[in-house]
Amino acid sequence: MNFYVLTLFPDMIENAMKESIFGRAMEKKILSLKTVNIRDFTNDKHKHVDDYPYGGGAGMVMQAEPVYNAYQSVLDEITDKEKKPRVIYLTPQGKVFDQKMSEELAQEENLIFLCGHYEGIDERVLEMIVTDNVSIGDYVLTGGELPAMVMMDSISRNIPGVLNNEVSAEFESFHDNLLEYPQYTRPEEFMGKKVPDVLLSGHHANIEKWRREQSLIRTYERRPDLLENAELSKKDIAFLKTLC
């Protein structure tokens, strides 16, 4: 997997993504990250990439040409010229990012993230290069860098070899569209609160049953909207009925 980020703040991306699991995956050459500074593709001697909006209004708009040229520079690097990569524009107007989309995007070989700023980007270049408009939630941020990092972190976890424990991605939150069960570690008792007995029993079947039920309970209590598309067995449905 090769990630490319078109941004005005490349250091912000690189400094954050070189840490933790994502950083280790880059060291292992499982994935790569390249930031492209949009300012490098402007003809303005002061490196301005924005201008006043036609029709008036508050704020500035990022110009089409620097964005398009930055995008073209990435295309020139990609070896597979037959398949154009998906270009993700981070915008509150996009489809909300979720685990299903994360798993889908993890199948791609190359992904380009376009980070806007100010009042947005000239619509003409968006129409020319963007394949996916994506939002990480119904709120406004200063730019697209934080959403891009959120998405790259999530997507990378679905790429084989990125996680040390390959099983963990299968059972963490949102697998089967359910929230993850509670987790515990030593000591067995903390400030009067004890680890559930079933987890100390060594009875794997009972532990798995308990964990599944806890996932169902948490999803029912905290995110009932997820249950509509969850993968539920007959036993799951019967258990959920006992919660109503």
BANU-311592 format. One record per residue (C-alpha): residue in one letter; x, y, z. Coordinates in steps of 0.5 Angstrom, whole numbers, plus 500, padded with zeros to 3 digits. Each point is the difference from the previous one (the first is absolute). Example, Ala and Ser with C-alpha at 12.3 -4.5 7.8 and 13.67 -1.06 7.14 Angstrom:
# BANU-311592
REC:type:c1:c2:c3
REC:a:525:491:516 $
REC:s:502:507:498 $
//
This chain:
# BANU-311592
REC:type:c1:c2:c3
REC:m:500:500:500 $
REC:n:503:507:498 $
REC:f:497:506:503 $
REC:y:500:507:497 $
REC:v:498:506:504 $
REC:l:499:507:496 $
REC:t:501:505:505 $
REC:l:502:507:502 $
REC:f:503:497:507 $
REC:p:504:494:498 $
REC:d:504:500:507 $
REC:m:494:499:504 $
REC:i:498:494:496 $
REC:e:507:497:500 $
REC:n:502:501:507 $
REC:a:493:497:503 $
REC:m:500:494:495 $
REC:k:507:498:501 $
REC:e:498:498:507 $
REC:s:497:493:503 $
REC:i:497:495:496 $
REC:f:500:504:493 $
REC:g:507:502:501 $
REC:r:503:493:501 $
REC:a:496:498:494 $
REC:m:504:505:496 $
REC:e:506:497:503 $
REC:k:498:493:498 $
REC:k:499:503:493 $
REC:i:493:497:501 $
REC:l:497:507:498 $
REC:s:503:507:497 $
REC:l:498:507:502 $
REC:k:502:506:495 $
REC:t:497:507:502 $
REC:v:500:505:494 $
REC:n:500:507:502 $
REC:i:495:504:495 $
REC:r:504:506:501 $
REC:d:506:497:496 $
REC:f:495:500:494 $
REC:t:498:508:500 $
REC:n:503:505:495 $
REC:d:499:505:506 $
REC:k:507:503:502 $
REC:h:497:500:507 $
REC:k:498:493:500 $
REC:h:492:502:500 $
REC:v:495:495:498 $
REC:d:494:503:502 $
REC:d:496:506:497 $
REC:y:493:504:501 $
REC:p:494:496:498 $
REC:y:496:502:494 $
REC:g:493:503:502 $
REC:g:503:503:507 $
REC:g:500:497:507 $
REC:a:504:499:506 $
REC:g:507:496:500 $
REC:m:504:498:494 $
REC:v:500:494:495 $
REC:m:506:495:498 $
REC:q:501:501:493 $
REC:a:499:494:495 $
REC:e:507:500:496 $
REC:p:505:499:506 $
REC:v:495:494:503 $
REC:y:500:497:493 $
REC:n:507:501:499 $
REC:a:501:496:506 $
REC:y:496:495:498 $
REC:q:503:499:494 $
REC:s:507:499:503 $
REC:v:497:494:504 $
REC:l:497:497:494 $
REC:d:507:501:497 $
REC:e:503:496:505 $
REC:i:495:494:500 $
REC:t:503:494:496 $
REC:d:493:497:498 $
REC:k:498:505:495 $
REC:e:493:496:498 $
REC:k:497:501:506 $
REC:k:499:507:503 $
REC:p:500:500:508 $
REC:r:494:503:504 $
REC:v:501:507:502 $
REC:i:496:501:507 $
REC:y:498:507:501 $
REC:l:499:501:508 $
REC:t:494:505:501 $
REC:p:494:500:504 $
REC:q:496:499:494 $
REC:g:502:493:499 $
REC:k:498:493:502 $
REC:v:501:499:507 $
REC:f:506:495:501 $
REC:d:499:494:503 $
REC:q:503:493:501 $
REC:k:497:497:494 $
REC:m:503:506:496 $
REC:s:507:499:503 $
REC:e:500:492:498 $
REC:e:498:502:493 $
REC:l:505:505:499 $
REC:a:506:495:503 $
REC:q:499:496:494 $
REC:e:503:506:496 $
REC:e:507:500:498 $
REC:n:500:508:500 $
REC:l:496:505:503 $
REC:i:501:508:500 $
REC:f:497:504:505 $
REC:l:499:507:498 $
REC:c:500:505:506 $
REC:g:496:507:499 $
REC:h:500:506:504 $
REC:y:497:507:501 $
REC:e:493:500:497 $
REC:g:502:494:496 $
REC:i:503:498:493 $
REC:d:498:503:493 $
REC:e:494:495:498 $
REC:r:503:499:493 $
REC:v:506:496:502 $
REC:l:496:496:505 $
REC:e:495:498:494 $
REC:m:507:498:496 $
REC:i:503:496:505 $
REC:v:496:498:506 $
REC:t:497:493:500 $
REC:d:498:500:507 $
REC:n:497:505:505 $
REC:v:501:498:507 $
REC:s:498:503:507 $
REC:i:502:497:507 $
REC:g:494:504:503 $
REC:d:495:505:500 $
REC:y:505:506:503 $
REC:v:505:505:497 $
REC:l:507:499:500 $
REC:t:506:505:498 $
REC:g:502:496:495 $
REC:g:500:493:497 $
REC:e:507:497:503 $
REC:l:497:498:506 $
REC:p:494:496:497 $
REC:a:505:497:495 $
REC:m:505:497:506 $
REC:v:494:497:503 $
REC:m:498:497:493 $
REC:m:507:497:499 $
REC:d:501:498:507 $
REC:s:493:496:499 $
REC:i:501:497:493 $
REC:s:507:498:502 $
REC:r:498:495:506 $
REC:n:496:496:494 $
REC:i:506:499:496 $
REC:p:504:493:501 $
REC:g:506:501:505 $
REC:v:499:507:503 $
REC:l:497:497:506 $
REC:n:505:495:504 $
REC:n:494:496:502 $
REC:e:496:499:494 $
REC:v:494:497:504 $
REC:s:499:507:504 $
REC:a:497:504:493 $
REC:e:495:494:500 $
REC:f:497:501:507 $
REC:e:501:507:501 $
REC:s:494:505:500 $
REC:f:495:501:494 $
REC:h:502:492:498 $
REC:d:493:498:498 $
REC:n:498:507:501 $
REC:l:500:499:508 $
REC:l:504:503:505 $
REC:e:506:496:503 $
REC:y:499:497:507 $
REC:p:503:503:506 $
REC:q:507:498:501 $
REC:y:504:499:507 $
REC:t:507:499:502 $
REC:r:504:499:507 $
REC:p:499:501:506 $
REC:e:494:495:501 $
REC:e:497:506:504 $
REC:f:500:507:500 $
REC:m:497:505:505 $
REC:g:495:495:502 $
REC:k:498:498:492 $
REC:k:502:493:498 $
REC:v:501:497:494 $
REC:p:494:496:498 $
REC:d:501:492:502 $
REC:v:498:497:493 $
REC:l:507:504:497 $
REC:l:504:496:506 $
REC:s:496:493:499 $
REC:g:505:498:494 $
REC:h:493:497:497 $
REC:h:501:503:493 $
REC:a:493:499:497 $
REC:n:497:503:506 $
REC:i:505:506:499 $
REC:e:498:501:493 $
REC:k:492:499:502 $
REC:w:501:506:505 $
REC:r:504:504:495 $
REC:r:495:500:495 $
REC:e:495:501:505 $
REC:q:503:506:502 $
REC:s:501:503:493 $
REC:l:493:499:499 $
REC:i:498:504:506 $
REC:r:505:506:499 $
REC:t:498:501:493 $
REC:y:492:499:502 $
REC:e:502:506:506 $
REC:r:505:504:496 $
REC:r:499:499:493 $
REC:p:493:497:498 $
REC:d:500:503:493 $
REC:l:506:495:499 $
REC:l:495:494:501 $
REC:e:496:501:494 $
REC:n:506:498:495 $
REC:a:504:495:505 $
REC:e:501:493:499 $
REC:l:496:497:505 $
REC:s:498:492:501 $
REC:k:494:497:503 $
REC:k:503:500:507 $
REC:d:502:507:499 $
REC:i:493:502:498 $
REC:a:497:496:506 $
REC:f:505:503:505 $
REC:l:498:507:498 $
REC:k:493:499:501 $
REC:t:502:499:507 $
REC:l:503:507:500 $
REC:c:493:503:498 $
//
